[in-house]
Amino acid sequence: MLSTDQKFAGKEIREQLREEWQRLQAGPRNSGATAILEQGLKWQALGLSMVDSQFIKSRNFQLRDIARAFDVPPYKLAIEGETEGSAMVQMGQQYLNGPVSGYCERWKAKAEQFYELDGDDTFLDWDYGHFLKADLLSLFTAYRQAVGGPWMKVNEARRAEGLSSVPDGDTVQQAVNMAPLGRVPAGTGGAGGQGSNQTGVPGEGGNGDPNRNPADDPAPGV
């Protein structure tokens, strides 16, 4: 950029100066040529010099030192060059397992002591669900495995995502055919000899006849 404290007489002079500067300085042949400026013109570089670039790198190193000292993932300090995606989820998990959970456990013990809680019937607990948020594919895969585990209810998973409950969603499901826990698919035997039919009704214990023909059973809903 060329600047001066003086005021040009007209637009033609400014255009002539711009064309003359481009003719003398533009192109690889004119790179590094000496410029002679008149009328108080001053040249100012708009790009970064080598010193400026080195300063930026040193600042980046200082940010990494801060992250290392406080055990904070680098991406939380907006450090350039850090990977994104699944790596960020892993770093967030390490951040939770390290400094966050460490501070929370100390606060928990101090609060229980201050409020005279017994720690058994009345105690404090931390909800780390906000820190465990992942991408949708990983999150829904985890919910599907948890609901069919069986250890998580359908409505529990829905409430965790801010959704309303559904009918019959408070029953723990089993992984075989996603039927209510304690029921087995039809034709697999199970306790009592029969197992459940397709409606999910538990098998009765009195039909353990080995000569029984399954085709003689009533259709579901009959």
N, CA, C and O of each residue as an XYZ file, in Angstrom:
888
protein
N       0.848     -1.183      0.000
C       0.000      0.000      0.000
C       0.885      1.234      0.000
O       1.900      1.267      0.696
N       0.509      2.267     -0.782
C       1.199      3.538     -0.825
C       0.326      4.585     -0.142
O      -0.869      4.676     -0.421
N       0.910      5.364      0.743
C       0.162      6.385      1.463
C       0.985      7.670      1.510
O       2.212      7.643      1.412
N       0.291      8.792      1.661
C       0.939     10.093      1.762
C       0.025     11.043      2.518
O      -1.194     10.877      2.534
N       0.635     12.037      3.143
C      -0.137     13.051      3.859
C      -0.649     14.145      2.925
O      -1.510     14.942      3.299
N      -0.117     14.174      1.725
C      -0.536     15.189      0.769
C      -1.804     14.760      0.038
O      -2.155     13.580      0.009
N      -2.470     15.725     -0.542
C      -3.696     15.464     -1.283
C      -3.433     15.666     -2.760
O      -2.927     16.713     -3.165
N      -3.777     14.664     -3.577
C      -3.559     14.748     -5.009
C      -4.554     15.720     -5.629
O      -5.673     15.900     -5.148
N      -4.096     16.343     -6.724
C      -4.930     17.363     -7.368
C      -6.159     16.766     -8.032
O      -7.189     17.435     -8.120
N      -6.082     15.539     -8.498
C      -7.217     14.937     -9.179
C      -7.117     13.426     -9.215
O      -6.109     12.839     -8.822
N      -8.186     12.813     -9.694
C      -8.246     11.357     -9.781
C      -7.265     10.828    -10.808
O      -6.767      9.712    -10.663
N      -6.975     11.604    -11.843
C      -6.068     11.157    -12.886
C      -4.665     10.915    -12.331
O      -3.981      9.989    -12.768
N      -4.236     11.724    -11.391
C      -2.897     11.551    -10.819
C      -2.824     10.265    -10.010
O      -1.822      9.551    -10.056
N      -3.873      9.975     -9.278
C      -3.881      8.728     -8.497
C      -3.876      7.513     -9.412
O      -3.159      6.546     -9.151
N      -4.665      7.549    -10.480
C      -4.690      6.436    -11.422
C      -3.343      6.286    -12.108
O      -2.881      5.163    -12.313
N      -2.704      7.391    -12.468
C      -1.402      7.329    -13.122
C      -0.349      6.751    -12.180
O       0.507      5.978    -12.611
N      -0.402      7.117    -10.904
C       0.550      6.586     -9.918
C       0.335      5.091     -9.717
O       1.303      4.340     -9.603
N      -0.930      4.645     -9.671
C      -1.207      3.214     -9.507
C      -0.693      2.406    -10.698
O      -0.084      1.353    -10.513
N      -0.932      2.889    -11.912
C      -0.462      2.173    -13.103
C       1.053      2.143    -13.163
O       1.639      1.133    -13.551
N       1.686      3.230    -12.788
C       3.146      3.275    -12.819
C       3.751      2.314    -11.801
O       4.758      1.659    -12.072
N       3.127      2.236    -10.630
C       3.624      1.316     -9.590
C       3.450     -0.141    -10.025
O       4.352     -0.956     -9.828
N       2.315     -0.468    -10.606
C       2.107     -1.834    -11.063
C       3.061     -2.194    -12.196
O       3.520     -3.334    -12.278
N       3.361     -1.245    -13.060
C       4.270     -1.519    -14.176
C       5.697     -1.781    -13.692
O       6.405     -2.618    -14.251
N       6.111     -1.062    -12.654
C       7.490     -1.194    -12.162
C       7.660     -2.332    -11.156
O       8.763     -2.863    -11.027
N       6.580     -2.732    -10.425
C       6.741     -3.690     -9.333
C       6.031     -5.027     -9.579
O       6.391     -6.019     -8.945
N       5.055     -5.090    -10.458
C       4.301     -6.325    -10.645
C       5.087     -7.301    -11.506
O       5.898     -6.891    -12.336
N       4.848     -8.593    -11.310
C       5.477     -9.625    -12.126
C       6.761    -10.150    -11.510
O       7.403     -9.455    -10.722
N       7.139    -11.375    -11.862
C       8.355    -11.978    -11.292
C       9.639    -11.254    -11.718
O      10.609    -11.259    -10.960
N       9.678    -10.640    -12.891
C      10.885     -9.957    -13.345
C      11.195     -8.729    -12.473
O      12.361     -8.372    -12.299
N      10.175     -8.098    -11.936
C      10.356     -6.896    -11.128
C      10.393     -7.176     -9.634
O      10.480     -6.242     -8.836
N      10.329     -8.438     -9.243
C      10.340     -8.771     -7.833
C      11.666     -8.366     -7.200
O      12.729     -8.725     -7.705
N      11.611     -7.624     -6.103
C      12.814     -7.175     -5.417
C      13.433     -5.918     -5.999
O      14.509     -5.510     -5.561
N      12.787     -5.293     -6.973
C      13.339     -4.071     -7.573
C      13.239     -2.906     -6.598
O      12.389     -2.901     -5.707
N      14.099     -1.937     -6.769
C      14.110     -0.765     -5.894
C      13.099      0.251     -6.374
O      13.061      0.595     -7.555
N      12.273      0.735     -5.448
C      11.250      1.720     -5.774
C      11.708      3.093     -5.304
O      12.263      3.229     -4.214
N      11.478      4.096     -6.118
C      11.797      5.483     -5.786
C      10.464      6.221     -5.634
O       9.701      6.349     -6.591
N      10.196      6.703     -4.414
C       8.918      7.336     -4.099
C       9.097      8.844     -3.998
O      10.104      9.328     -3.482
N       8.106      9.582     -4.497
C       8.128     11.035     -4.463
C       6.893     11.564     -3.748
O       5.985     10.803     -3.415
N       6.863     12.846     -3.520
C       5.725     13.545     -2.934
C       5.320     12.959     -1.576
O       4.137     12.923     -1.237
N       6.306     12.505     -0.810
C       6.018     12.000      0.527
C       5.337     10.654      0.575
O       4.760     10.298      1.602
N       5.386      9.887     -0.513
C       4.759      8.567     -0.526
C       5.505      7.605      0.392
O       6.734      7.618      0.460
N       4.758      6.788      1.083
C       5.322      5.783      1.981
C       4.752      4.414      1.604
O       3.562      4.269      1.322
N       5.624      3.431      1.609
C       5.209      2.061      1.272
C       4.962      1.289      2.559
O       5.744      1.384      3.504
N       3.879      0.527      2.594
C       3.513     -0.255      3.778
C       3.086     -1.642      3.338
O       2.200     -1.793      2.496
N       3.717     -2.646      3.909
C       3.392     -4.037      3.556
C       2.105     -4.466      4.243
O       1.888     -4.159      5.415
N       1.252     -5.177      3.512
C      -0.004     -5.685      4.058
C       0.109     -7.137      4.514
O      -0.725     -7.598      5.293
N       1.106     -7.857      4.055
C       1.275     -9.251      4.433
C       2.069     -9.381      5.725
O       2.497     -8.381      6.302
N       2.265    -10.624      6.181
C       3.020    -10.905      7.388
C       4.490    -11.114      7.043
O       4.822    -11.787      6.067
N       5.348    -10.539      7.841
C       6.772    -10.738      7.657
C       7.194    -12.039      8.333
O       6.386    -12.683      9.003
N       8.447    -12.424      8.160
C       8.971    -13.625      8.806
C       8.927    -13.479     10.323
O       8.661    -14.446     11.037
N       9.188    -12.272     10.811
C       9.143    -12.037     12.253
C       7.718    -12.203     12.781
O       7.502    -12.783     13.846
N       6.742    -11.683     12.015
C       5.348    -11.826     12.431
C       4.914    -13.288     12.446
O       4.218    -13.724     13.363
N       5.322    -14.037     11.438
C       4.965    -15.463     11.387
C       5.579    -16.223     12.545
O       4.932    -17.092     13.129
N       6.819    -15.907     12.885
C       7.477    -16.571     14.003
C       6.795    -16.213     15.320
O       6.706    -17.044     16.224
N       6.315    -14.974     15.426
C       5.607    -14.564     16.637
C       4.302    -15.337     16.795
O       3.939    -15.734     17.902
N       3.598    -15.549     15.682
C       2.348    -16.312     15.745
C       2.615    -17.754     16.185
O       1.844    -18.321     16.958
N       3.699    -18.339     15.696
C       4.042    -19.698     16.105
C       4.380    -19.760     17.588
O       4.014    -20.714     18.275
N       5.079    -18.740     18.082
C       5.415    -18.720     19.502
C       4.156    -18.590     20.363
O       4.076    -19.185     21.437
N       3.176    -17.818     19.896
C       1.923    -17.706     20.615
C       1.178    -19.043     20.631
O       0.569    -19.410     21.636
N       1.229    -19.756     19.527
C       0.605    -21.071     19.468
C       1.256    -22.018     20.467
O       0.569    -22.814     21.107
N       2.565    -21.938     20.603
C       3.278    -22.777     21.571
C       2.884    -22.410     23.000
O       2.766    -23.291     23.852
N       2.680    -21.128     23.270
C       2.257    -20.703     24.603
C       0.877    -21.259     24.944
O       0.630    -21.672     26.078
N      -0.024    -21.269     23.955
C      -1.344    -21.844     24.198
C      -1.254    -23.333     24.516
O      -1.987    -23.830     25.370
N      -0.375    -24.034     23.845
C      -0.197    -25.458     24.134
C       0.367    -25.662     25.531
O       0.009    -26.628     26.205
N       1.237    -24.775     25.975
C       1.748    -24.868     27.335
C       0.635    -24.680     28.360
O       0.593    -25.374     29.376
N      -0.270    -23.733     28.088
C      -1.398    -23.521     28.988
C      -2.287    -24.757     29.030
O      -2.695    -25.194     30.106
N      -2.587    -25.319     27.862
C      -3.411    -26.530     27.813
C      -2.741    -27.686     28.542
O      -3.414    -28.470     29.211
N      -1.424    -27.797     28.419
C      -0.687    -28.870     29.088
C      -0.680    -28.662     30.603
O      -0.776    -29.627     31.361
N      -0.567    -27.408     31.045
C      -0.499    -27.136     32.479
C      -1.818    -27.424     33.176
O      -1.828    -27.952     34.288
N      -2.934    -27.082     32.533
C      -4.245    -27.273     33.148
C      -4.944    -28.531     32.649
O      -6.103    -28.768     32.990
N      -4.261    -29.335     31.851
C      -4.810    -30.599     31.347
C      -6.124    -30.372     30.602
O      -7.113    -31.067     30.831
N      -6.112    -29.382     29.705
C      -7.275    -29.024     28.910
C      -7.028    -29.453     27.464
O      -5.933    -29.223     26.952
N      -8.002    -30.066     26.784
C      -7.804    -30.426     25.376
C      -7.471    -29.197     24.539
O      -8.096    -28.152     24.723
N      -6.505    -29.288     23.625
C      -6.097    -28.116     22.837
C      -7.227    -27.489     22.037
O      -7.246    -26.272     21.851
N      -8.178    -28.304     21.556
C      -9.232    -27.722     20.727
C     -10.126    -26.782     21.517
O     -10.782    -25.927     20.922
N     -10.175    -26.914     22.863
C     -10.974    -26.003     23.667
C     -10.356    -24.612     23.726
O     -11.044    -23.648     24.062
N      -9.087    -24.493     23.411
C      -8.416    -23.195     23.359
C      -8.276    -22.694     21.935
O      -7.551    -21.732     21.681
N      -8.968    -23.343     20.999
C      -8.967    -22.921     19.590
C      -7.554    -22.909     19.018
O      -7.190    -21.985     18.291
N      -6.762    -23.913     19.335
C      -5.415    -24.027     18.791
C      -5.503    -24.597     17.379
O      -6.157    -25.615     17.153
N      -4.850    -23.945     16.444
C      -4.905    -24.369     15.052
C      -4.166    -25.694     14.858
O      -3.202    -26.006     15.558
N      -4.654    -26.454     13.887
C      -3.987    -27.698     13.531
C      -4.477    -28.912     14.287
O      -4.020    -30.023     14.018
N      -5.397    -28.735     15.230
C      -5.901    -29.874     15.984
C      -6.936    -30.621     15.151
O      -7.709    -30.019     14.406
N      -6.935    -31.928     15.289
C      -7.867    -32.757     14.530
C      -9.278    -32.566     15.058
O      -9.480    -32.134     16.193
N     -10.253    -32.894     14.216
C     -11.649    -32.768     14.584
C     -12.326    -34.125     14.429
O     -11.713    -35.095     13.984
N     -13.586    -34.173     14.800
C     -14.361    -35.395     14.646
C     -14.214    -36.322     15.835
O     -14.342    -35.896     16.982
N     -13.942    -37.603     15.560
C     -13.873    -38.602     16.625
C     -12.749    -38.318     17.601
O     -12.871    -38.640     18.783
N     -11.649    -37.721     17.138
C     -10.545    -37.412     18.045
C     -10.983    -36.419     19.115
O     -10.543    -36.508     20.262
N     -11.841    -35.478     18.751
C     -12.334    -34.508     19.731
C     -13.184    -35.198     20.790
O     -13.132    -34.824     21.962
N     -13.958    -36.188     20.397
C     -14.773    -36.931     21.360
C     -13.875    -37.664     22.352
O     -14.164    -37.679     23.549
N     -12.807    -38.262     21.879
C     -11.882    -38.965     22.766
C     -11.176    -38.001     23.708
O     -11.012    -38.300     24.891
N     -10.753    -36.837     23.192
C     -10.110    -35.860     24.054
C     -11.078    -35.321     25.096
O     -10.689    -35.057     26.234
N     -12.356    -35.156     24.702
C     -13.355    -34.725     25.667
C     -13.576    -35.760     26.753
O     -13.791    -35.403     27.912
N     -13.527    -37.038     26.397
C     -13.665    -38.109     27.385
C     -12.480    -38.106     28.349
O     -12.660    -38.283     29.553
N     -11.277    -37.908     27.830
C     -10.106    -37.827     28.692
C     -10.183    -36.620     29.618
O      -9.773    -36.686     30.777
N     -10.713    -35.518     29.096
C     -10.880    -34.319     29.921
C     -11.858    -34.577     31.063
O     -11.658    -34.093     32.177
N     -12.915    -35.340     30.786
C     -13.877    -35.701     31.825
C     -13.261    -36.645     32.843
O     -13.451    -36.467     34.046
N     -12.527    -37.645     32.377
C     -11.921    -38.616     33.288
C     -10.804    -38.010     34.128
O     -10.486    -38.528     35.199
N     -10.205    -36.919     33.655
C      -9.087    -36.322     34.358
C      -9.496    -35.181     35.258
O     -10.007    -35.419     36.352
N      -9.286    -33.943     34.832
C      -9.503    -32.799     35.743
C     -10.949    -32.594     36.159
O     -11.203    -32.243     37.312
N     -11.921    -32.804     35.250
C     -13.312    -32.520     35.596
C     -13.798    -33.447     36.706
O     -14.307    -32.976     37.723
N     -13.648    -34.756     36.522
C     -14.118    -35.696     37.536
C     -13.330    -35.556     38.828
O     -13.879    -35.767     39.909
N     -12.044    -35.202     38.734
C     -11.249    -35.024     39.946
C     -11.769    -33.881     40.805
O     -11.915    -34.032     42.018
N     -12.051    -32.740     40.183
C     -12.614    -31.614     40.920
C     -14.007    -31.936     41.450
O     -14.346    -31.580     42.579
N     -14.812    -32.612     40.632
C     -16.182    -32.925     41.045
C     -16.208    -33.838     42.263
O     -17.029    -33.649     43.161
N     -15.321    -34.824     42.305
C     -15.291    -35.730     43.448
C     -14.876    -34.999     44.721
O     -15.393    -35.291     45.799
N     -13.947    -34.052     44.604
C     -13.547    -33.293     45.789
C     -14.679    -32.384     46.257
O     -14.918    -32.256     47.457
N     -15.377    -31.750     45.307
C     -16.526    -30.911     45.676
C     -17.645    -31.756     46.300
O     -18.316    -31.314     47.233
N     -17.835    -32.954     45.787
C     -18.866    -33.834     46.323
C     -18.572    -34.193     47.774
O     -19.454    -34.113     48.630
N     -17.340    -34.585     48.047
C     -16.978    -34.954     49.419
C     -17.106    -33.758     50.363
O     -17.573    -33.899     51.493
N     -16.689    -32.584     49.893
C     -16.765    -31.393     50.746
C     -18.214    -30.993     51.002
O     -18.551    -30.603     52.120
N     -19.079    -31.080     49.993
C     -20.483    -30.716     50.165
C     -21.200    -31.682     51.102
O     -22.002    -31.259     51.934
N     -20.918    -32.976     50.971
C     -21.543    -33.954     51.866
C     -21.106    -33.729     53.306
O     -21.894    -33.907     54.235
N     -19.852    -33.339     53.489
C     -19.379    -33.039     54.834
C     -20.006    -31.758     55.377
O     -20.358    -31.689     56.554
N     -20.146    -30.753     54.529
C     -20.686    -29.466     54.975
C     -22.162    -29.586     55.336
O     -22.602    -29.027     56.340
N     -22.935    -30.317     54.520
C     -24.372    -30.462     54.769
C     -24.697    -31.681     55.626
O     -25.868    -32.001     55.831
N     -23.673    -32.361     56.126
C     -23.832    -33.504     57.024
C     -24.702    -34.597     56.401
O     -25.634    -35.094     57.033
N     -24.392    -34.962     55.167
C     -25.082    -36.050     54.496
C     -24.403    -37.358     54.847
O     -23.188    -37.406     55.039
N     -25.202    -38.433     54.933
C     -24.619    -39.714     55.332
C     -23.904    -40.408     54.188
O     -23.104    -41.312     54.431
N     -24.167    -40.013     52.939
C     -23.487    -40.618     51.802
C     -24.131    -41.890     51.312
O     -23.743    -42.400     50.260
N     -25.100    -42.423     52.032
C     -25.791    -43.650     51.632
C     -27.234    -43.353     51.206
O     -27.577    -43.471     50.029
N     -28.063    -42.971     52.162
C     -29.450    -42.646     51.841
C     -29.565    -41.263     51.205
O     -30.400    -41.048     50.327
N     -28.735    -40.337     51.644
C     -28.728    -38.976     51.100
C     -27.312    -38.654     50.658
O     -26.384    -38.680     51.466
N     -27.142    -38.352     49.384
C     -25.803    -38.104     48.854
C     -25.914    -37.212     47.631
O     -27.006    -36.979     47.113
N     -24.793    -36.726     47.187
C     -24.705    -35.910     45.980
C     -24.129    -36.744     44.849
O     -23.305    -37.632     45.069
N     -24.572    -36.448     43.648
C     -24.038    -37.138     42.475
C     -23.979    -36.142     41.324
O     -24.777    -35.207     41.264
N     -23.047    -36.341     40.426
C     -22.844    -35.446     39.289
C     -23.375    -36.095     38.018
O     -23.187    -37.291     37.796
N     -24.027    -35.311     37.201
C     -24.532    -35.775     35.910
C     -23.528    -35.356     34.837
O     -23.429    -34.174     34.508
N     -22.785    -36.320     34.290
C     -21.780    -36.049     33.270
C     -22.322    -36.210     31.853
O     -21.553    -36.230     30.891
N     -23.643    -36.325     31.720
C     -24.218    -36.566     30.401
C     -23.878    -35.481     29.396
O     -23.703    -35.762     28.210
N     -23.783    -34.232     29.866
C     -23.475    -33.143     28.940
C     -22.088    -33.308     28.330
O     -21.871    -32.934     27.178
N     -21.148    -33.864     29.090
C     -19.790    -34.036     28.582
C     -19.673    -35.244     27.665
O     -18.704    -35.361     26.914
N     -20.643    -36.137     27.718
C     -20.564    -37.377     26.942
C     -21.338    -37.288     25.636
O     -21.522    -38.305     24.967
N     -21.798    -36.094     25.253
C     -22.510    -35.952     23.998
C     -21.578    -36.262     22.834
O     -20.473    -35.725     22.751
N     -22.032    -37.129     21.942
C     -21.239    -37.509     20.774
C     -22.019    -37.161     19.515
O     -23.075    -36.532     19.583
N     -21.490    -37.574     18.360
C     -22.225    -37.368     17.125
C     -23.475    -38.249     17.126
O     -23.570    -39.201     17.900
N     -24.429    -37.925     16.255
C     -25.723    -38.602     16.283
C     -25.599    -40.099     16.046
O     -26.288    -40.886     16.696
N     -24.728    -40.506     15.122
C     -24.596    -41.928     14.830
C     -24.104    -42.683     16.059
O     -24.662    -43.726     16.400
N     -23.079    -42.180     16.724
C     -22.561    -42.841     17.919
C     -23.580    -42.812     19.047
O     -23.728    -43.786     19.784
N     -24.294    -41.675     19.182
C     -25.262    -41.552     20.256
C     -26.420    -42.523     20.090
O     -26.804    -43.203     21.041
N     -26.981    -42.589     18.879
C     -28.112    -43.488     18.656
C     -27.683    -44.959     18.715
O     -28.456    -45.810     19.155
N     -26.477    -45.257     18.282
C     -25.971    -46.627     18.409
C     -25.854    -47.024     19.872
O     -26.190    -48.149     20.241
N     -25.382    -46.112     20.701
C     -25.266    -46.392     22.133
C     -26.645    -46.585     22.758
O     -26.827    -47.481     23.582
N     -27.619    -45.755     22.376
C     -28.970    -45.927     22.903
C     -29.551    -47.278     22.490
O     -30.205    -47.949     23.288
N     -29.313    -47.666     21.255
C     -29.877    -48.939     20.781
C     -29.288    -50.118     21.545
O     -30.006    -51.056     21.891
N     -27.998    -50.075     21.808
C     -27.370    -51.151     22.578
C     -27.819    -51.120     24.029
O     -27.965    -52.170     24.655
N     -28.041    -49.914     24.577
C     -28.451    -49.816     25.974
C     -29.881    -50.287     26.167
O     -30.173    -50.996     27.129
N     -30.785    -49.899     25.257
C     -32.184    -50.300     25.387
C     -32.336    -51.804     25.210
O     -33.157    -52.423     25.887
N     -31.565    -52.398     24.319
C     -31.647    -53.839     24.102
C     -30.677    -54.624     24.943
O     -30.502    -55.826     24.743
N     -30.034    -53.946     25.897
C     -28.943    -54.512     26.703
C     -29.196    -55.793     27.457
O     -28.495    -56.768     27.185
N     -30.126    -55.880     28.373
C     -31.140    -54.869     28.703
C     -30.793    -54.167     30.023
O     -30.647    -54.824     31.054
N     -30.665    -52.868     29.994
C     -30.506    -52.126     31.240
C     -31.091    -50.726     31.179
O     -31.151    -50.045     32.202
N     -31.530    -50.271     29.988
C     -32.093    -48.942     29.851
C     -33.476    -49.049     29.220
O     -33.688    -49.840     28.301
N     -34.407    -48.256     29.712
C     -35.765    -48.251     29.183
C     -35.869    -47.301     27.996
O     -35.063    -46.383     27.839
N     -36.883    -47.542     27.162
C     -37.100    -46.692     25.998
C     -37.380    -45.252     26.423
O     -36.830    -44.313     25.848
N     -38.230    -45.081     27.424
C     -38.565    -43.734     27.876
C     -37.382    -43.038     28.537
O     -37.289    -41.811     28.494
N     -36.487    -43.791     29.140
C     -35.288    -43.178     29.715
C     -34.421    -42.571     28.614
O     -33.895    -41.468     28.764
N     -34.279    -43.294     27.517
C     -33.506    -42.772     26.392
C     -34.189    -41.568     25.759
O     -33.521    -40.614     25.360
N     -35.518    -41.605     25.665
C     -36.246    -40.490     25.077
C     -36.164    -39.251     25.974
O     -35.985    -38.138     25.479
N     -36.293    -39.438     27.271
C     -36.196    -38.284     28.171
C     -34.803    -37.681     28.158
O     -34.648    -36.474     28.347
N     -33.788    -38.505     27.938
C     -32.425    -37.985     27.871
C     -32.231    -37.052     26.683
O     -31.352    -36.192     26.705
N     -33.054    -37.220     25.638
C     -32.988    -36.361     24.456
C     -34.089    -35.317     24.447
O     -34.315    -34.658     23.432
N     -34.778    -35.161     25.578
C     -35.820    -34.143     25.661
C     -37.102    -34.513     24.964
O     -37.887    -33.623     24.636
N     -37.355    -35.795     24.718
C     -38.568    -36.253     24.051
C     -39.582    -36.742     25.077
O     -39.220    -37.091     26.200
N     -40.844    -36.765     24.687
C     -41.900    -37.208     25.582
C     -41.905    -38.731     25.682
O     -41.373    -39.429     24.818
N     -42.514    -39.227     26.749
C     -42.600    -40.667     26.956
C     -43.641    -41.275     26.023
O     -44.533    -40.586     25.528
N     -43.512    -42.570     25.797
C     -44.445    -43.303     24.957
C     -45.086    -44.403     25.780
O     -44.500    -44.851     26.764
N     -46.281    -44.851     25.400
C     -46.915    -45.949     26.134
C     -46.052    -47.213     26.086
O     -45.409    -47.513     25.080
N     -46.059    -47.930     27.184
C     -45.305    -49.196     27.306
C     -43.811    -48.959     27.113
O     -43.081    -49.875     26.735
N     -43.355    -47.739     27.369
C     -41.929    -47.462     27.223
C     -41.147    -47.553     28.508
O     -39.951    -47.263     28.529
N     -41.817    -47.960     29.606
C     -41.139    -48.074     30.887
C     -40.856    -49.524     31.256
O     -40.699    -49.854     32.431
N     -40.793    -50.383     30.251
C     -40.491    -51.798     30.467
C     -39.105    -52.097     29.910
O     -38.782    -51.720     28.784
N     -38.302    -52.771     30.702
C     -36.966    -53.154     30.252
C     -37.089    -54.209     29.166
O     -37.825    -55.183     29.326
N     -36.375    -54.025     28.067
C     -36.439    -54.939     26.937
C     -35.231    -55.871     26.935
O     -34.168    -55.544     27.463
N     -35.425    -57.040     26.325
C     -34.310    -57.951     26.174
C     -33.845    -57.953     24.723
O     -34.603    -57.589     23.825
N     -32.613    -58.357     24.497
C     -31.976    -58.180     23.198
C     -32.402    -59.193     22.156
O     -32.161    -58.961     20.971
N     -33.025    -60.313     22.529
C     -33.310    -61.370     21.565
C     -34.277    -60.880     20.498
O     -33.977    -60.942     19.306
N     -35.434    -60.395     20.925
C     -36.412    -59.914     19.957
C     -37.064    -58.617     20.430
O     -38.137    -58.250     19.953
N     -36.413    -57.923     21.369
C     -36.901    -56.662     21.914
C     -38.267    -56.810     22.550
O     -39.061    -55.869     22.553
N     -38.546    -57.997     23.093
C     -39.775    -58.213     23.848
C     -39.529    -57.815     25.296
O     -38.375    -57.688     25.708
N     -40.596    -57.614     26.088
C     -40.397    -57.304     27.501
C     -39.530    -58.353     28.175
O     -39.578    -59.528     27.810
N     -38.749    -57.944     29.144
C     -37.804    -58.821     29.820
C     -38.526    -59.990     30.480
O     -39.557    -59.796     31.125
N     -37.991    -61.214     30.324
C     -38.574    -62.409     30.901
C     -39.360    -63.224     29.904
O     -39.841    -64.305     30.244
N     -39.510    -62.739     28.667
C     -40.259    -63.458     27.637
C     -39.285    -63.938     26.579
O     -38.264    -63.303     26.317
N     -39.612    -65.059     25.980
C     -38.734    -65.646     24.974
C     -39.495    -65.768     23.671
O     -40.723    -65.855     23.700
N     -38.817    -65.778     22.515
C     -39.522    -65.897     21.232
C     -40.258    -67.218     21.107
O     -39.916    -68.196     21.771
N     -41.258    -67.241     20.264
C     -42.037    -68.457     20.042
C     -41.166    -69.536     19.428
O     -40.341    -69.267     18.554
N     -41.362    -70.770     19.901
C     -40.653    -71.901     19.332
C     -39.286    -72.135     19.912
O     -38.582    -73.036     19.454
N     -38.860    -71.341     20.934
C     -37.522    -71.536     21.497
C     -37.555    -72.322     22.781
O     -36.519    -72.528     23.413
N     -38.736    -72.767     23.178
C     -38.824    -73.538     24.409
C     -38.953    -72.619     25.590
O     -40.002    -72.004     25.779
N     -37.918    -72.506     26.391
C     -37.923    -71.628     27.552
C     -38.568    -72.307     28.735
O     -38.975    -73.467     28.666
N     -38.654    -71.554     29.835
C     -39.237    -72.106     31.042
C     -40.699    -72.467     30.808
O     -41.457    -71.670     30.255
N     -41.093    -73.653     31.224
C     -42.481    -74.086     31.048
C     -42.717    -74.791     29.745
O     -43.797    -75.350     29.552
N     -41.751    -74.796     28.824
C     -41.852    -75.630     27.641
C     -42.220    -74.913     26.380
O     -41.873    -75.388     25.299
N     -42.922    -73.762     26.452
C     -43.463    -73.205     25.221
C     -42.801    -71.900     24.807
O     -42.556    -71.688     23.619
N     -42.511    -71.033     25.744
C     -42.086    -69.698     25.347
C     -43.293    -68.863     25.004
O     -44.429    -69.308     25.169
N     -43.058    -67.650     24.524
C     -44.171    -66.753     24.226
C     -44.563    -66.872     22.769
O     -43.799    -67.355     21.934
N     -45.801    -66.409     22.479
C     -46.198    -66.324     21.092
C     -45.812    -64.954     20.555
O     -45.114    -64.210     21.244
N     -46.241    -64.596     19.352
C     -45.814    -63.366     18.708
C     -46.363    -62.115     19.388
O     -45.909    -61.008     19.101
N     -47.340    -62.280     20.291
C     -47.864    -61.120     20.992
C     -46.998    -60.731     22.170
O     -47.227    -59.685     22.778
N     -46.014    -61.540     22.508
C     -45.163    -61.235     23.641
C     -45.721    -61.702     24.960
O     -45.189    -61.329     26.006
N     -46.774    -62.504     24.960
C     -47.345    -63.018     26.196
C     -46.486    -64.162     26.695
O     -46.106    -65.024     25.902
N     -46.166    -64.201     27.983
C     -45.317    -65.288     28.474
C     -45.957    -66.644     28.231
O     -47.180    -66.781     28.257
N     -45.107    -67.658     27.990
C     -45.607    -69.005     27.790
C     -46.184    -69.593     29.065
O     -45.683    -69.313     30.153
N     -47.221    -70.398     28.952
C     -47.827    -71.046     30.101
C     -47.033    -72.284     30.456
O     -46.387    -72.902     29.610
N     -47.097    -72.625     31.714
C     -46.277    -73.749     32.168
C     -46.909    -75.101     31.948
O     -46.237    -76.108     32.173
N     -48.177    -75.195     31.516
C     -48.829    -76.493     31.454
C     -48.848    -77.128     30.096
O     -49.469    -78.178     29.933
N     -48.197    -76.546     29.106
C     -48.265    -77.102     27.755
C     -46.918    -77.665     27.323
O     -46.445    -77.375     26.223
N     -46.316    -78.445     28.158
C     -45.015    -78.994     27.840
C     -45.080    -80.327     27.134
O     -44.131    -81.105     27.232
N     -46.136    -80.624     26.437
C     -46.312    -81.892     25.760
C     -45.324    -81.989     24.602
O     -45.357    -81.140     23.711
N     -44.441    -82.998     24.580
C     -43.484    -83.108     23.477
C     -44.147    -83.467     22.159
O     -43.570    -83.220     21.100
N     -45.382    -84.062     22.196
C     -46.071    -84.436     20.961
C     -46.970    -83.316     20.438
O     -47.710    -83.509     19.474
N     -46.904    -82.142     21.075
C     -47.773    -81.048     20.671
C     -47.358    -80.523     19.303
O     -46.170    -80.416     18.999
N     -48.375    -80.191     18.468
C     -48.140    -79.604     17.153
C     -48.325    -78.073     17.264
O     -49.420    -77.616     17.594
N     -47.278    -77.283     16.995
C     -47.434    -75.824     17.120
C     -48.500    -75.255     16.221
O     -49.025    -74.176     16.499
N     -48.851    -75.971     15.110
C     -49.882    -75.451     14.208
C     -51.261    -75.451     14.856
O     -52.158    -74.740     14.401
N     -51.445    -76.258     15.938
C     -52.729    -76.313     16.607
C     -52.921    -75.167     17.580
O     -54.020    -74.990     18.104
N     -51.867    -74.369     17.841
C     -52.011    -73.258     18.780
C     -52.889    -72.170     18.189
O     -52.895    -71.991     16.972
N     -53.618    -71.452     18.996
C     -54.449    -70.365     18.478
C     -53.580    -69.241     17.930
O     -52.463    -69.018     18.396
N     -54.109    -68.541     16.938
C     -53.379    -67.434     16.340
C     -53.258    -66.301     17.359
O     -54.075    -66.204     18.274
N     -52.253    -65.449     17.210
C     -52.101    -64.325     18.139
C     -53.342    -63.451     18.153
O     -53.899    -63.117     17.107
N     -53.751    -63.097     19.322
C     -54.904    -62.216     19.485
C     -56.229    -62.952     19.570
O     -57.262    -62.325     19.802
N     -56.227    -64.292     19.384
C     -57.459    -65.069     19.433
C     -57.703    -65.510     20.880
O     -58.694    -66.183     21.161
